[in-house]
Amino acid sequence: MPVVVVESPAKAKTINKYLGDNYTVLASYGHVRDLPPKDGSVDTDHDFDMKWEIASDSKKHVKAIADALKDDNALILATDPDREGEAISWHLQEALTKRKSIKKDTDVKRVTFNAITKDAVTKAMQHPRQVDMPLVEAYLARRALDYLVGFNLSPVLWRKLPGAKSAGRVQSVCLRLIVEREMEVESFKPREYWSVKVILSTPRGQDYEARLTLLAGKKLDKYDIENETQAEIAVQAITSRDMTITSVEAKPASRNPSPPFMTSTLQQEASRKFGMGARQTMSSAQRLYEAGYITYMRTDGIDMAPEAATAARDAIKDRFGPEYVPSAPRMYKNKAKNAQEAHECIRPTEMTRDAKALKVTDEDQRRLYDLIWKRTIACQMESARLERTTVEIGSQDGQVGLRASGQVMLFDGFMRVYEEGRDDVVDEDDKRLPQIMQGEKADKRTITPEQHFTQPPPRYTEATLVKRMEELGIGRPSTYASIVTTIQDRGYVRKEKNRLFPEDKGRLVIAFLTNYFRRYVGYDFTAGLENELDQVSAGEQDYKDVLGKFWRDFSAAIAETADLRITEVLEKINEVLEPHLFPPNEDGSDPRLCPNCGVGRLSMRTARSGGAFIGCSSYPECRYTRPFGPPGMEDLNGSGIPPEGKLLGEDAGDKIYAFKGRFGPYVQRGEATEENKKPPRQSIPKGWAPEEVDLEQALKLLSLPRLIGDHPEDGVPIWANIGRYGPYLKHADTISNRGGTNANLESVEDVFEIGMNRAVEIIAAKPKRGKAAAATPLRELGEHPDEGGPVNVMKGKYGPYVKWGKINATLPDTIEVDSVTLDQAVELITEKAGKSGAKRKKPAARKKKAG
């Protein structure tokens, strides 16, 4: 039986069903080889020779394929139809040849299919080819570039910039986008402007809204009414005049559907409509593809196969009627120069099957399929027809003019099924107007001046970031999700309310890179390199020429940083960021002079954690700090404590302060001196408003830990304290003793009020260390269908997981505990066993209950 190799066991299972018993279908479990993370994996002195090694958890998969080839000397490589898929096929062929499992007479073929359906798989088997080496060479170039940048640039960061983790070729450029947008937001100065809204009424008593567009005979621009005084003058001008309808103009308009999805637009729309991240979207799409429900989901293509367009038109006619079907199929053309090797768009494999007809219980997969189905159907539907009406209203003397606008839907067309989401756009033209006739009077009901301020550019969401990367030509469909995820995993960026904010260490990395490696985080340079890689995949350029040209200049840039000192780097970053961190003061005074002591100079400093802040050069005599960023950012920290600290009062001759630190607000007894560099401190607990903490509360905090007394049974002290994880009790000789028993308290107040009796009860109720009782399953799914033994869903410290014998497989976020099926659980267990190398030993059968 010919051996067919795909990437995943789920895909193998589906394809095996279509091919039948005449084929052996095995999974490679993704890439089987990679560059070892050590010096010399890409040998720049020997024509960029690349040294590959088989990952430890991949050796058994390669062996399984090699063993299968002993029974049949035919190999069919059926990995995904893109660069990565082509690379996996090449790696398999190379690895199997090296271990002599592929011989001279071995029949090796490469097949690809854009959808995992019986028809697509059968046709692909009838049209085999060889591994596409230009595609492989594009992969090799990309992998070598990423290695050369990461392996050579990251150590420079570690040595020169405390707290930095690593730098990636495309990730750093993506991070630069986010950092520069944040700096735009911080430096933005809002501009005030006013508008005037008027509610008018027709002679038939129907109200409608209009806005002032003409004042003193002059057409108003957006910012012409600058303040409240001018707005009141405008209100008086309208109030003192009678208004008449001068014109009513209705124009037909149409709206065309959006093209079908490609990778970037799918990620954007899933983010807009469902708040799904790029990784989450691609994971759900991968499952849908492997199940045969959609076409391949990593593509720059928006063209649709003619038979798919015909099927969509037939489905539209049956479901909505012939009036929704345009006279000819809509044809969409790719804008990308090398559209991921000309893949088709992302679409359902069966146009008649909507989400309700899909046998999918996972919520994310079901929502994503519904989105893909609706977008695909809509792209082949008739345009929506509208009528847009504009009404001009004016005074008799021509000094004041108002405008009302609205639209009416005449035929909904594609909008019956789907309408694309928007990013940061407000549309106010969708209002429907009553019947209004030229020449009739417009009675004034209310006149309302409205104050506005210009808004800073919006921070990126994952959707708008992917869109911007696509516009700049940075990255490719298979890389968007990993790029956006990597910069978050490294702690360079955080995600809040679906918006991306740069962390301090991310800002510093970009400040460093833009100063010392500016070319390599340049948008044009990165996009140009992507174009060269596209030329390699098209067979138009030699990949080693691309590597040679890049390495010649990049290695020289690395060498130039060898003698840099950390202090020199930090001072250079201070200089580069000075306009941002220390903008000129209005009174002309030195913006870097410490506002607290008036002697020291302000500069950027870094902490061991990698965080950055602004501090005084006279530390520790002056403890002034403020957050990294321009002045005024300290008002955003939410502590309510000024940068120089807040004096709460005195106790026993010591001054008691409240400070805001990099790890949160705290109270302190006395001041830091050469002899006493770390005076007594205690964090202000969560739930206490830092700005409201008074002397009495501060003294209570500084009195901790509190000794409740000796335990009545063993005489060992019991303490109450507030720790890193909240209020707690400790039963030990000293509060700093690592042994003893710790028990959580419910509230901060308990620390100061709890008595001995209650403390003893809480400590007695604390579970003793020892062998834990067997956990109770959240759900019992049944017996393993192949091996036997119970398969259960268990509750874990980091979330629910599936358990079979000694194999534990994490339950993905995309699958709910209540909806997981036995088949899904077995698939997760099989995949986990394959990755970990765990022996699939049959669990002991359950003992039958007597009786």
N, C-alpha and C positions, 0 to 999 in steps of 0.2 A: 504494500500500500504506500503510495507517495506520502511523504511527510510535509505537511503544511504548517508553517510557523507564522503566528500572529503575535501581538504584544501582550494581550491580557487574557486571563482565563474566561472572562465573561464573553469576550469576542470569539474565543476558541469554541466555546459551548454553542453559540449561535451559528457559527459557520459549519461546525461539525454536523449540526442538524440539517443544514442544506446539502452538504456534500455526501453524507451517508457513511456507511461502513467501509467504503472503498478507499478512504483517506484516513491518515492519522494526523489529527490537528493538535498541535502543542503551542504553548505560550512561552515567549521569551521573557515575560515580565518586564517589559521596557528595554532600556539599553543594557547590553551585557558587558560592554567594555567602556572604560573611561581613562583619562589621563591621570596617573597617580599624582596626588598633591605634594610633589617634591620638586626640587630643582632639577632641571634637565629633561623634564617630560616633553618639552618642545625644544629640540636642540637647534639653537639659532646659529651655531657654528657649522652645522652639517645640513644645510639646505632644509632647515625646519623639519627634520625627522621627528616623528611623533611616536613616543613609546606608550603603548596601551597595555592595560592589565585588566583581566576579567575580575569583576567584583566578587568577593567571597560568596555573597548570597546568590550570584548568578551562575556559579560553577555547576551547581546541580541541574540548572535548566539547560545549560549547554550540553552537559553529559546526557540528559534525557533525550535531547535531539540527536546527539551522536549515536546513542544506543538504538534509537528508532531507525536511523539510517543503515544499521547493520542488516535489518530485515528488508529494506527496500532502498535501492540506490538512486532515489529521485527526491529532490528537495524543491519545494515551492515556497518562496519567500513572499508572504502576503501581509507585510506590515503596512502602516498607514501611508496614504498617497501624498506625502510631503517630504521636505528635506530630512526631518528627523526620522521618518519612516524609512526613507531610502538609506539613511546612515545606519539604522539598526540592521537592515538587510545586509549591508556591506560588512558591518562588524561581525554578524553571524557567519557570513561566508568566509571571512578572513580567519575567524577563530576556529571554525570547523575544518578549514583547510590546514591550519597550523597543527591541529591534533590528528591530521590525516583521516578524518571522517569523511571529507570530500576528496574523492580520488579523481584521476583524469577522466574516468568514464562516468562520473556522477552527473546526472542530468539536473542542473540547477537552473531554475526559472524564477522570474520576478513577476508577480501579478498585483494589480491595484484595482480597487473598486471604491467609488465615491459614496456608496451606500451599502449597508450590510442587509441586502435582500436576496432572495433566492435567484431572482433574475440577474441582478448585478453580479453576484458571486459566480453564477454559471457562465455568464458572458466573459468575465475576467479570466476564468480558467481556459477559455477558448482562445485568448489573445495574450499569451505570455511574452515576456521580453527579458532582456538582461538588466542587471543593476545599472542605473543611470549614473555614470561616473561624474559628469559635470555637477549634478545635484549633490553627490557625495563630496566633491571637492569644495563646493560652497559651504557645506557643513564643516569640513575640515578647516577651512579658512576661518570660519566664525569661531569654532572651538579653540583654535590656536590663538586667535586675537584675544578672546576672553581670558584664556590662560595667561598670555603674556602681560596683559594689563593687570589682571587681578594678582598674579604671583609676583610681579615686580613693583606695582604701585602700592599695594596694601602694606608691605613692610615699611615703605617710606612714611606712610601715614602713622603706623604704630610708633616709629621712632621719633617723628617730629611733632605729632599732635596727640597729646594724652587723651585717652578715651575713644579715639577713632577705632573702628572695627576693621573695615575693609573698603575697597573701592572696586566698582565694576565698570565695564566699558560703557554700557548703555544705561545701567542703573544710576550712575553718577550724573548723566545728562538729564535723566528724568527727575532726579532730586534737585538739580539746578532749577528746573522749571518751577517746582514747588517753593523753593527758597526765594526765588526772584519775585514770585507772585506775593509771597508774604511780605516782602520788603515794600512792594507797591502798596499793599494794604496799610502797612504801618506809616508810610510816608505820605499817605493820602490826606489832603486837606479838603474837607467838605465845603462846598459852595452853596450858599443859601439862595433859593429862588422861590417865587410864589406863582400860583395859578389861581384862576377864579372860575368856580363852577356855578352854573345857573340852572335852576329847575324851572322850565317853562311849561306852559299849558296851551293846548290848542283850543279854538272856540268850542270844541266838542267836549272839553273837560279832561282830555287825556294828557298826562304829564310825560315829559321827556327831558333828558339832560343835554346841556350844551356847555361849551367852554369858550372863554374869551380869547379871540384870535386877532382882534384889531382894536387899537386904542390910540386916540388922538389922530386918527386917520392913518396910522402906521401899523403895518403888520408886525405882530409880536413874535420874537424869537423866544426860545425856551427860557433864557435867563434874563429877559428884559425887565421883568418885575423883580427887583432885587431884595426888597425888604417889606415889612409890614405897612410902613407909611405909604409906599407906592401902591401896595395892594388895596389899601383903603381908598386911595384916590380913584383906582380903577372901579371899585365897588360903587362909589358915588357917581361916577360917570355912567355906569349901567343903570343905577337906580333912577337917575334924573331924566332918562330918555325912554320913549316908547319904542318897542322893537317890532319889526315886521319881517316876514319871510321874504327874502330877496330871490332865492333860487332853491329848487329841489332837483337834484340830479341823481338818477338811478342808473347804474352801469352793471351789465352782466359780468360775472367773473367765474373762474373755475379753479379748482384745486386738484392737482394730480397726486396719485399715491406715491409713497416712498418706495424706492427699489427694495428688492428682497434683502435679507440679512447677509452680511459677511461677518467675520469674527469681531471686528472693532465695533460695528453698529449693534450687534447683538449684545455685547458687553455694555455698551452705553445705554441701550434701551432697558435692559434688565436692571441696571442701576437706577435709572429714572423711575421706572414703574414699580419695582419690587425692593429697591435698596440692596440688591445682590452685588457682592464684590466680584471682581474679575475672576478670581480663582473659583469661587462658588459657582459662578455662571458656567465656566468651562468644565467643571466637574460634573454638573448636571447634564450639560450638552454631551459630554463623553458617554455617559450612561445611556442617553437616548440614542446616540449613534450606534453604540455596541448592541443595543436591543433591536436595531434595524428600523427605528422610527424616523430618523432624520438623516440627511446626507452629512458628509464629513464637515466638521465644525471649525477647522482651522483653515481659513481661506480669505484671500483678498478679492475673490471673484464675486460679481453680482449678476453674471449672466445665468440664464436658466435653460436647461435642455429643452429643445422644441417639444418633445413628448410630455415633459412636465408642465410646460405652459398650456398645452392642449388639455391635459388632465385638469388643470386648475380652472380653465374656462368651462369645461364640462361640469365641474363641481359647482361653479358659480351659477350656471344656468339652472341646474337642478334645484339648488338650494334657495336662490334669490330671484330667479326669473331672467328671461333673455334681455330685458332692458338694462341689466347690470353688466352685460358682457360687451366690451368694445368691439368694433368691427374687425379689428386685427389684433393679434397678440402684441403685448407690450414687450419691447426688446430693450434690455439694459446692457450698457457697455462698461467695462472696467476703466477706471481712471488710472489705476496703478500701472507703472511701466511693465513690471514683471509680476503680474498678479498671482503670486504664490504658485507659479507654474500652471496657470490657467485652470484653477479649480472652479467648479460650479458654486453657486450661492448655497447658503444654508436653507434647506427647505424640507418639508415632510416627504417621506418616500411614497406615501399614499395621500392624495389630495382630498379624498372623500372622508378621511378619518380625522375628526376633530378631537379635542382633548377629552370629551365625554366618552368617546369610543375607545380611548386608550386604556390599556390594562396596566396603569401605573398608579401606585399608592403614594409614592413620595411627592410631597407638596411642591418642592422646588422644581422637580422634573416636570410635573403636570403643568405648573404655571409657565415654565419656559417653553414647553411644547405648544401650549395654547398661544403664546406670543408668536412663535415661529409660524404656526399654521395660519393665524390671522394675518400676519404681515405678508405671507406668501400669497394667500388668496386675494388680499386687497391689492397687491401689486399688479394683478391682472384684471382688475375691475374698472368700470367706467369712472371718469372724473366726477367730482362733486360739482354741481352747478349752483352758483350763488347770485344774489343781487345785492350790490353794495350801494347804499344811499348816502349822499352827503347833502345836508341842509345848511344853507347860509342864512343867517339872521342879522339884520343891520338896523341902525338908527337912521332917521330921515336925513340928518345932517352928515352922515357918512363918517362920524367920529368913532363909533363903537360897532364892532362886529363880533358875532358869536358863530360857532359851528357845532352842529350835531351830526353824528355819523352812526351808522348801524348796518347790519346786513341780514338778509333773509335767505334761508336754505331753500332752493327750488327743487333740487334733487340730491339726495345724500350720497349716491354712488358708493365709492369705496369706504366712505366714512360710516356706512352702516356696519362695517366689520371692524375697522381699525383706524386709529389716528396716532401718529408718532408723537412721543413726548417731547418736551422742550426743556432746555437748560436756562434757568434764570431769565425767563421771558414772561412778561405780563401783557396779555392781549386785551385791549379795552374796546375793540371794534366789533365785538360779537353781539352787541345789544340790538334788540329789535325796536324799530321806531314805530310810533302810531301813524295814522294817515295825516300827512301834513301837506298843505297846498300853498303854492306861491301866491304872495300878495296878502295872505291873511295875517292877523295880528298874533303876536306871541306874548301872552301874559306872563309876567314874572311872578313866580311863587317864592323862591328863595335865592339869595345870592351869597355864596360862601367862598371867602378867600382861603386858600390852602397853602400852608408852608411846606416846602420840600428842601431836601439837601441832597446834593449829588452823592452817590454811593461809590465806595471803592470797588475795584474789580473783584468779583467773587472768587473765593478760594476754590481750588480744584476739588471736584469729586473724582472718584475713580473713572466715572464716565467721561467727564470733560478732559481729564488728563489723558486718557487713551485717545480721545478725539484730537487733542493738541499734538500728541506724539505722531499720530497718523498724518496730520497736516504737515508736520515738519519732516516726515519721512524717517522717523526714528523708530527702530524696532520693526518687528513683523508679527503677523497674527499669532504664531506659536509662542511668541515671547512676551506679549503684553501682560498677561496675567502674572507671570513669574517676576517681571520687572517691578510691577506695582506692589506685589507681595513682599519681595526681597527688601525693599527700602523700609517697609514697615517692620519686618522681622528683625532688621539690624538696629532698630531703635532710632533711625534717622527721621522718621515721619510717624505721626500718630493720626488716627482717624477718629474724629468726633462729629457726631450727628451727620455722618456721611461726607464730611469735609476733611481734607488733608492739611495738616499743620506740620511745619518742620520743627523738629526738636533742636535743642542747642547744638548737639553734636553733629546734626545734619548741616546746620548753618556753617559750623566751623570747617567741616570737610569741604563744603563748596567754596568757602572763602579761601582755603588753602589751595584747592585744585584750580580755581579760576586765576589765582595769582602765579602759581608755579607750573601748572599744566593746562593753561587756558585753551590751547588748541584742542586738547583731547576731551574737553567737556563742551566744545563748541557745537552748536546745532548743525551748522552747515557741514562741518567736518564729519560728524557722526552720520548724517544723512548721506553724504558723499561716499562714505565707506560702505553703507548699506547698498547703495547703487552699484558699487564695484562688486559686492558679493552677488548681487543679482546678475551682473554680467558674467561672473564665474559660473553660476548655475545655468546660464544660457549658452555656455561654451564659448563666450566671446573674450575671456581673459583668463590668464594662468593664475591660479590661486597663490602660487609661491612668489610670483611677482608682486601681488598685493601685500603679502606678508613681509617681503623684503623691504619694500618702500616704507611700510609702516614702522618696522622695527628699527630701521636706520635712524629715523628722527626720534622715535620714542625712547630708545636706549640712551640717546644723547641727552634728552630732557631728564631722564632718571639720574644720569651721572652728574648733572649740574646741581642736584640737591644733596649730594653726598656730604658736603661740609657744613650744611645748615645746622645751626644750634636751635634748640627749642625756644629759648628766649628771643632769638632773632625772628623765628617764625611767628611767635605771638605778637611781637611788636609790629611785624609787617602786616599781620591781620588787623591789628589795631589801626594801623595807618590806612589800610584799604577800606575798613568799615567805619572810619572816623566820621564821614558825612552822615552816616546812618546812626551810629551810636552816640555821637557828640555833635549834633547840629548846632549852628551858631545861636547864641542867646540874643534876645531882642535888645538887651541893653548893651551889647557889645562886649560883655565880660567873657573870660576864658571858659568855654563850655566843659573843659576837662578839669577845672578846679573843683575840689571836693566841696560840696555845699554844706557838709557837716563840720569839718575842722578848718576849712579855709586855707589849709597848708598843702595837703597831699594832692596828687593828681590821679584822676580816674583812668582806669584802663581795663581792658578785658582780661579776665583771669579764668583758668579752668580748674575744675575740681577733679579728684581721682575718679569720680563716677563718669567723667566725660562731659558733665554739664558745664555751661559757661555762665558767667555773671559779671557785673561791673563792680569793681571794688576800689578802695582807696589805697594809695601807695604807702600811707602811714600806718597800715595795719601792723600790730594789733592795737596801737594807741587809738586809732580811729577805726570803728567797726562798720563804717558806712558801706552798704551794698545796695544794689538794685538789680532787677532782672535784666538779663541780656536783651538788649534792644534800645530804642531811643528813650529819652526822658519822658516820663508820663506812663511808661509801661508798669511802674510800680503800683499805679492806681488800679491795675487790672488783676493783681494777684489775689484779691478777695480777702486779705487778712485784716485790712483796716488799720494796720500798724505802719507808721512812717518808716522810711528806709533807715534813718539813724536810730530807730528804736523809740520806745515810749516809757518814760519814767512813771511808775505806778505809785511810788512812795518810798518810805524808809522803814527798816525793821532792824533793831539791835545794832544800829550804826551802819547798816548796809543799805545801799540803794537797790531797790527792786525794779527790774526792767521787764518789758515785753519786747521781743525781737521777732522778726520774720527771717527764718533761715531757709536754706535751699531745700530742706526736708520738711518745712512747715513751721508754723509759729511756735515760740517757746517763751518761758519766763526764766529769768536769771537773777541770782543773788550776787550783788557786787559787780565789779568791772574786771576785765581781763588785764593782768599785769605781767611783767617778766617773771615774777615769783609764782603767780597764780594764773597760768595761761588758760585753765579750764575751770572757771568758777561754777558753783552748783547750778544746774539747769534742769528743767523738766518740760517736756512737750505739752502744749495746750491740746487737750483731747478733742477728738471729733465730736461735734454736737455743741461745743462751747463756741460762742461767737468771739473771735480773738479781740475785736475792737471793744468788747464789753467786759473783758476780764479786768477785775479790780485788784487792789492790794490784798484783800482778804482771800480771794480765790487763789491768787499767785502764791501766797504763803502756804495755803493748804497743799498746793501742788508740790512746792519745794520741801514740804515736810515728809514726802514719800521717800522710801517705803514706810508704811505704817505697821508697827508690831502690834498685832491683836493680842498676843499672849502665848503661853506654852500650852501645847495640846494636853488635855487632862489625862490621856492614857499613856503617852510615851514621853511627855515633857519636852518634845521638840517644838521650837517656835512656829507660829503661823503668822505669815505676813500678808498684807494687802498692798497692791501696787498697780500702776498703769504701765503696760509694756507695749512692745511693737504691735501686738495684735489685740490690744485693748486691756480692760481691767481684769485682774486675776488674783487668785490666792496662791501662796507658796508655803508648803509644809516642809521646812528644811532648817538647818542650823543657821544659815545666812541667806539673804535674798539673792546673793550671787552664786550660791551653790548650784552646780549643774544637775545634781541629783535631786532627790525628794520628789514631791508630788505637786504638780500645777493644776489648778482648776479655774475655769473661766467664771467671771462674774457678769451679771446681766447688765449692770450700768455703772458709770463712773461714780455715782453717788454711793454705791455699795462699798467702794474702797474706803470711804471715810466714815461709814455708818455701821457696817456689819459687825456683829458681836461674835463671841466665841462659840455659842451653841450652834448658830446658823453656819458658821465657818466649818465646824466639825462635821455637820451634816453634808455640806457640799463636798468636802474632801472625801468623806466616806462613800459618797455616791459616785466618785470618780472611778471608772473601770480600772481594775488592776491589770498590769502588764502580764502577758502570758499567752497561751495558745488561744487564738480567737475562735469563737463559735462559728460554725459553718454559716456562710451568708445565705440569706433567702433570695431566690431568683425574683427579678422583677416580672419575668414572663418565662414560662416553660413552652418551648417551641415544638418539642417532640424529639424523636430518635433521629440520629444521623442516617440519611437514606442509604449510604454506601458502607459505612464502617460500623454503625451502631453506636449506642451511647447517647446520653441526653445532651441536647443543645439548648442552652438557656441564655436569657438576657439578664445580666447582672448590673448592679449599681457599683460604680467605681469612683475613686477619688477624683479622677479627671473626666468623669462622664460615664454613661452606660457603655457596656461592652458585651460581646457575644462570647460565650464560654463553651468549649467542648473538650473534655479531658483536661490536658495541661495547656491547651492552646487558647489564648485570649486575644480577641480581635476587636479593636475599637469600633464602636458604632458611629459612622459618619454623621455630621450635623444634618446632612440631607435626608436622613432616615429617622423617623420618629419611633420611639420605643413601642408605641401601641400599634404601629403599622408594619413593623419588620416581619418578614415572612421567613419560614424555614429555609427556602431556597436562597434568599438573600444572605441569611446567616451562614449557610454552608459555603457560599461563594466567598464571603469575607474570611472564613476560617481557612479555606483552601489557599487563598491569596496570602494570608498571614503565615501559614505553614511553609509556603514556598519561599517567602522573603526571609524568615527567621531560621530556616533549616531545621525546624522542629520536626521530630519524628512523629508521624501520624499514627501513634499507637492507640489502638482501640481501647476506649475507657472501659472500666469494669462495669458490667451490667448491673442495673439496680436489683437489689434483693427484693423478691416478692414478699409482700406482707402475708403473714400467716392467716389462715382462715379463708 
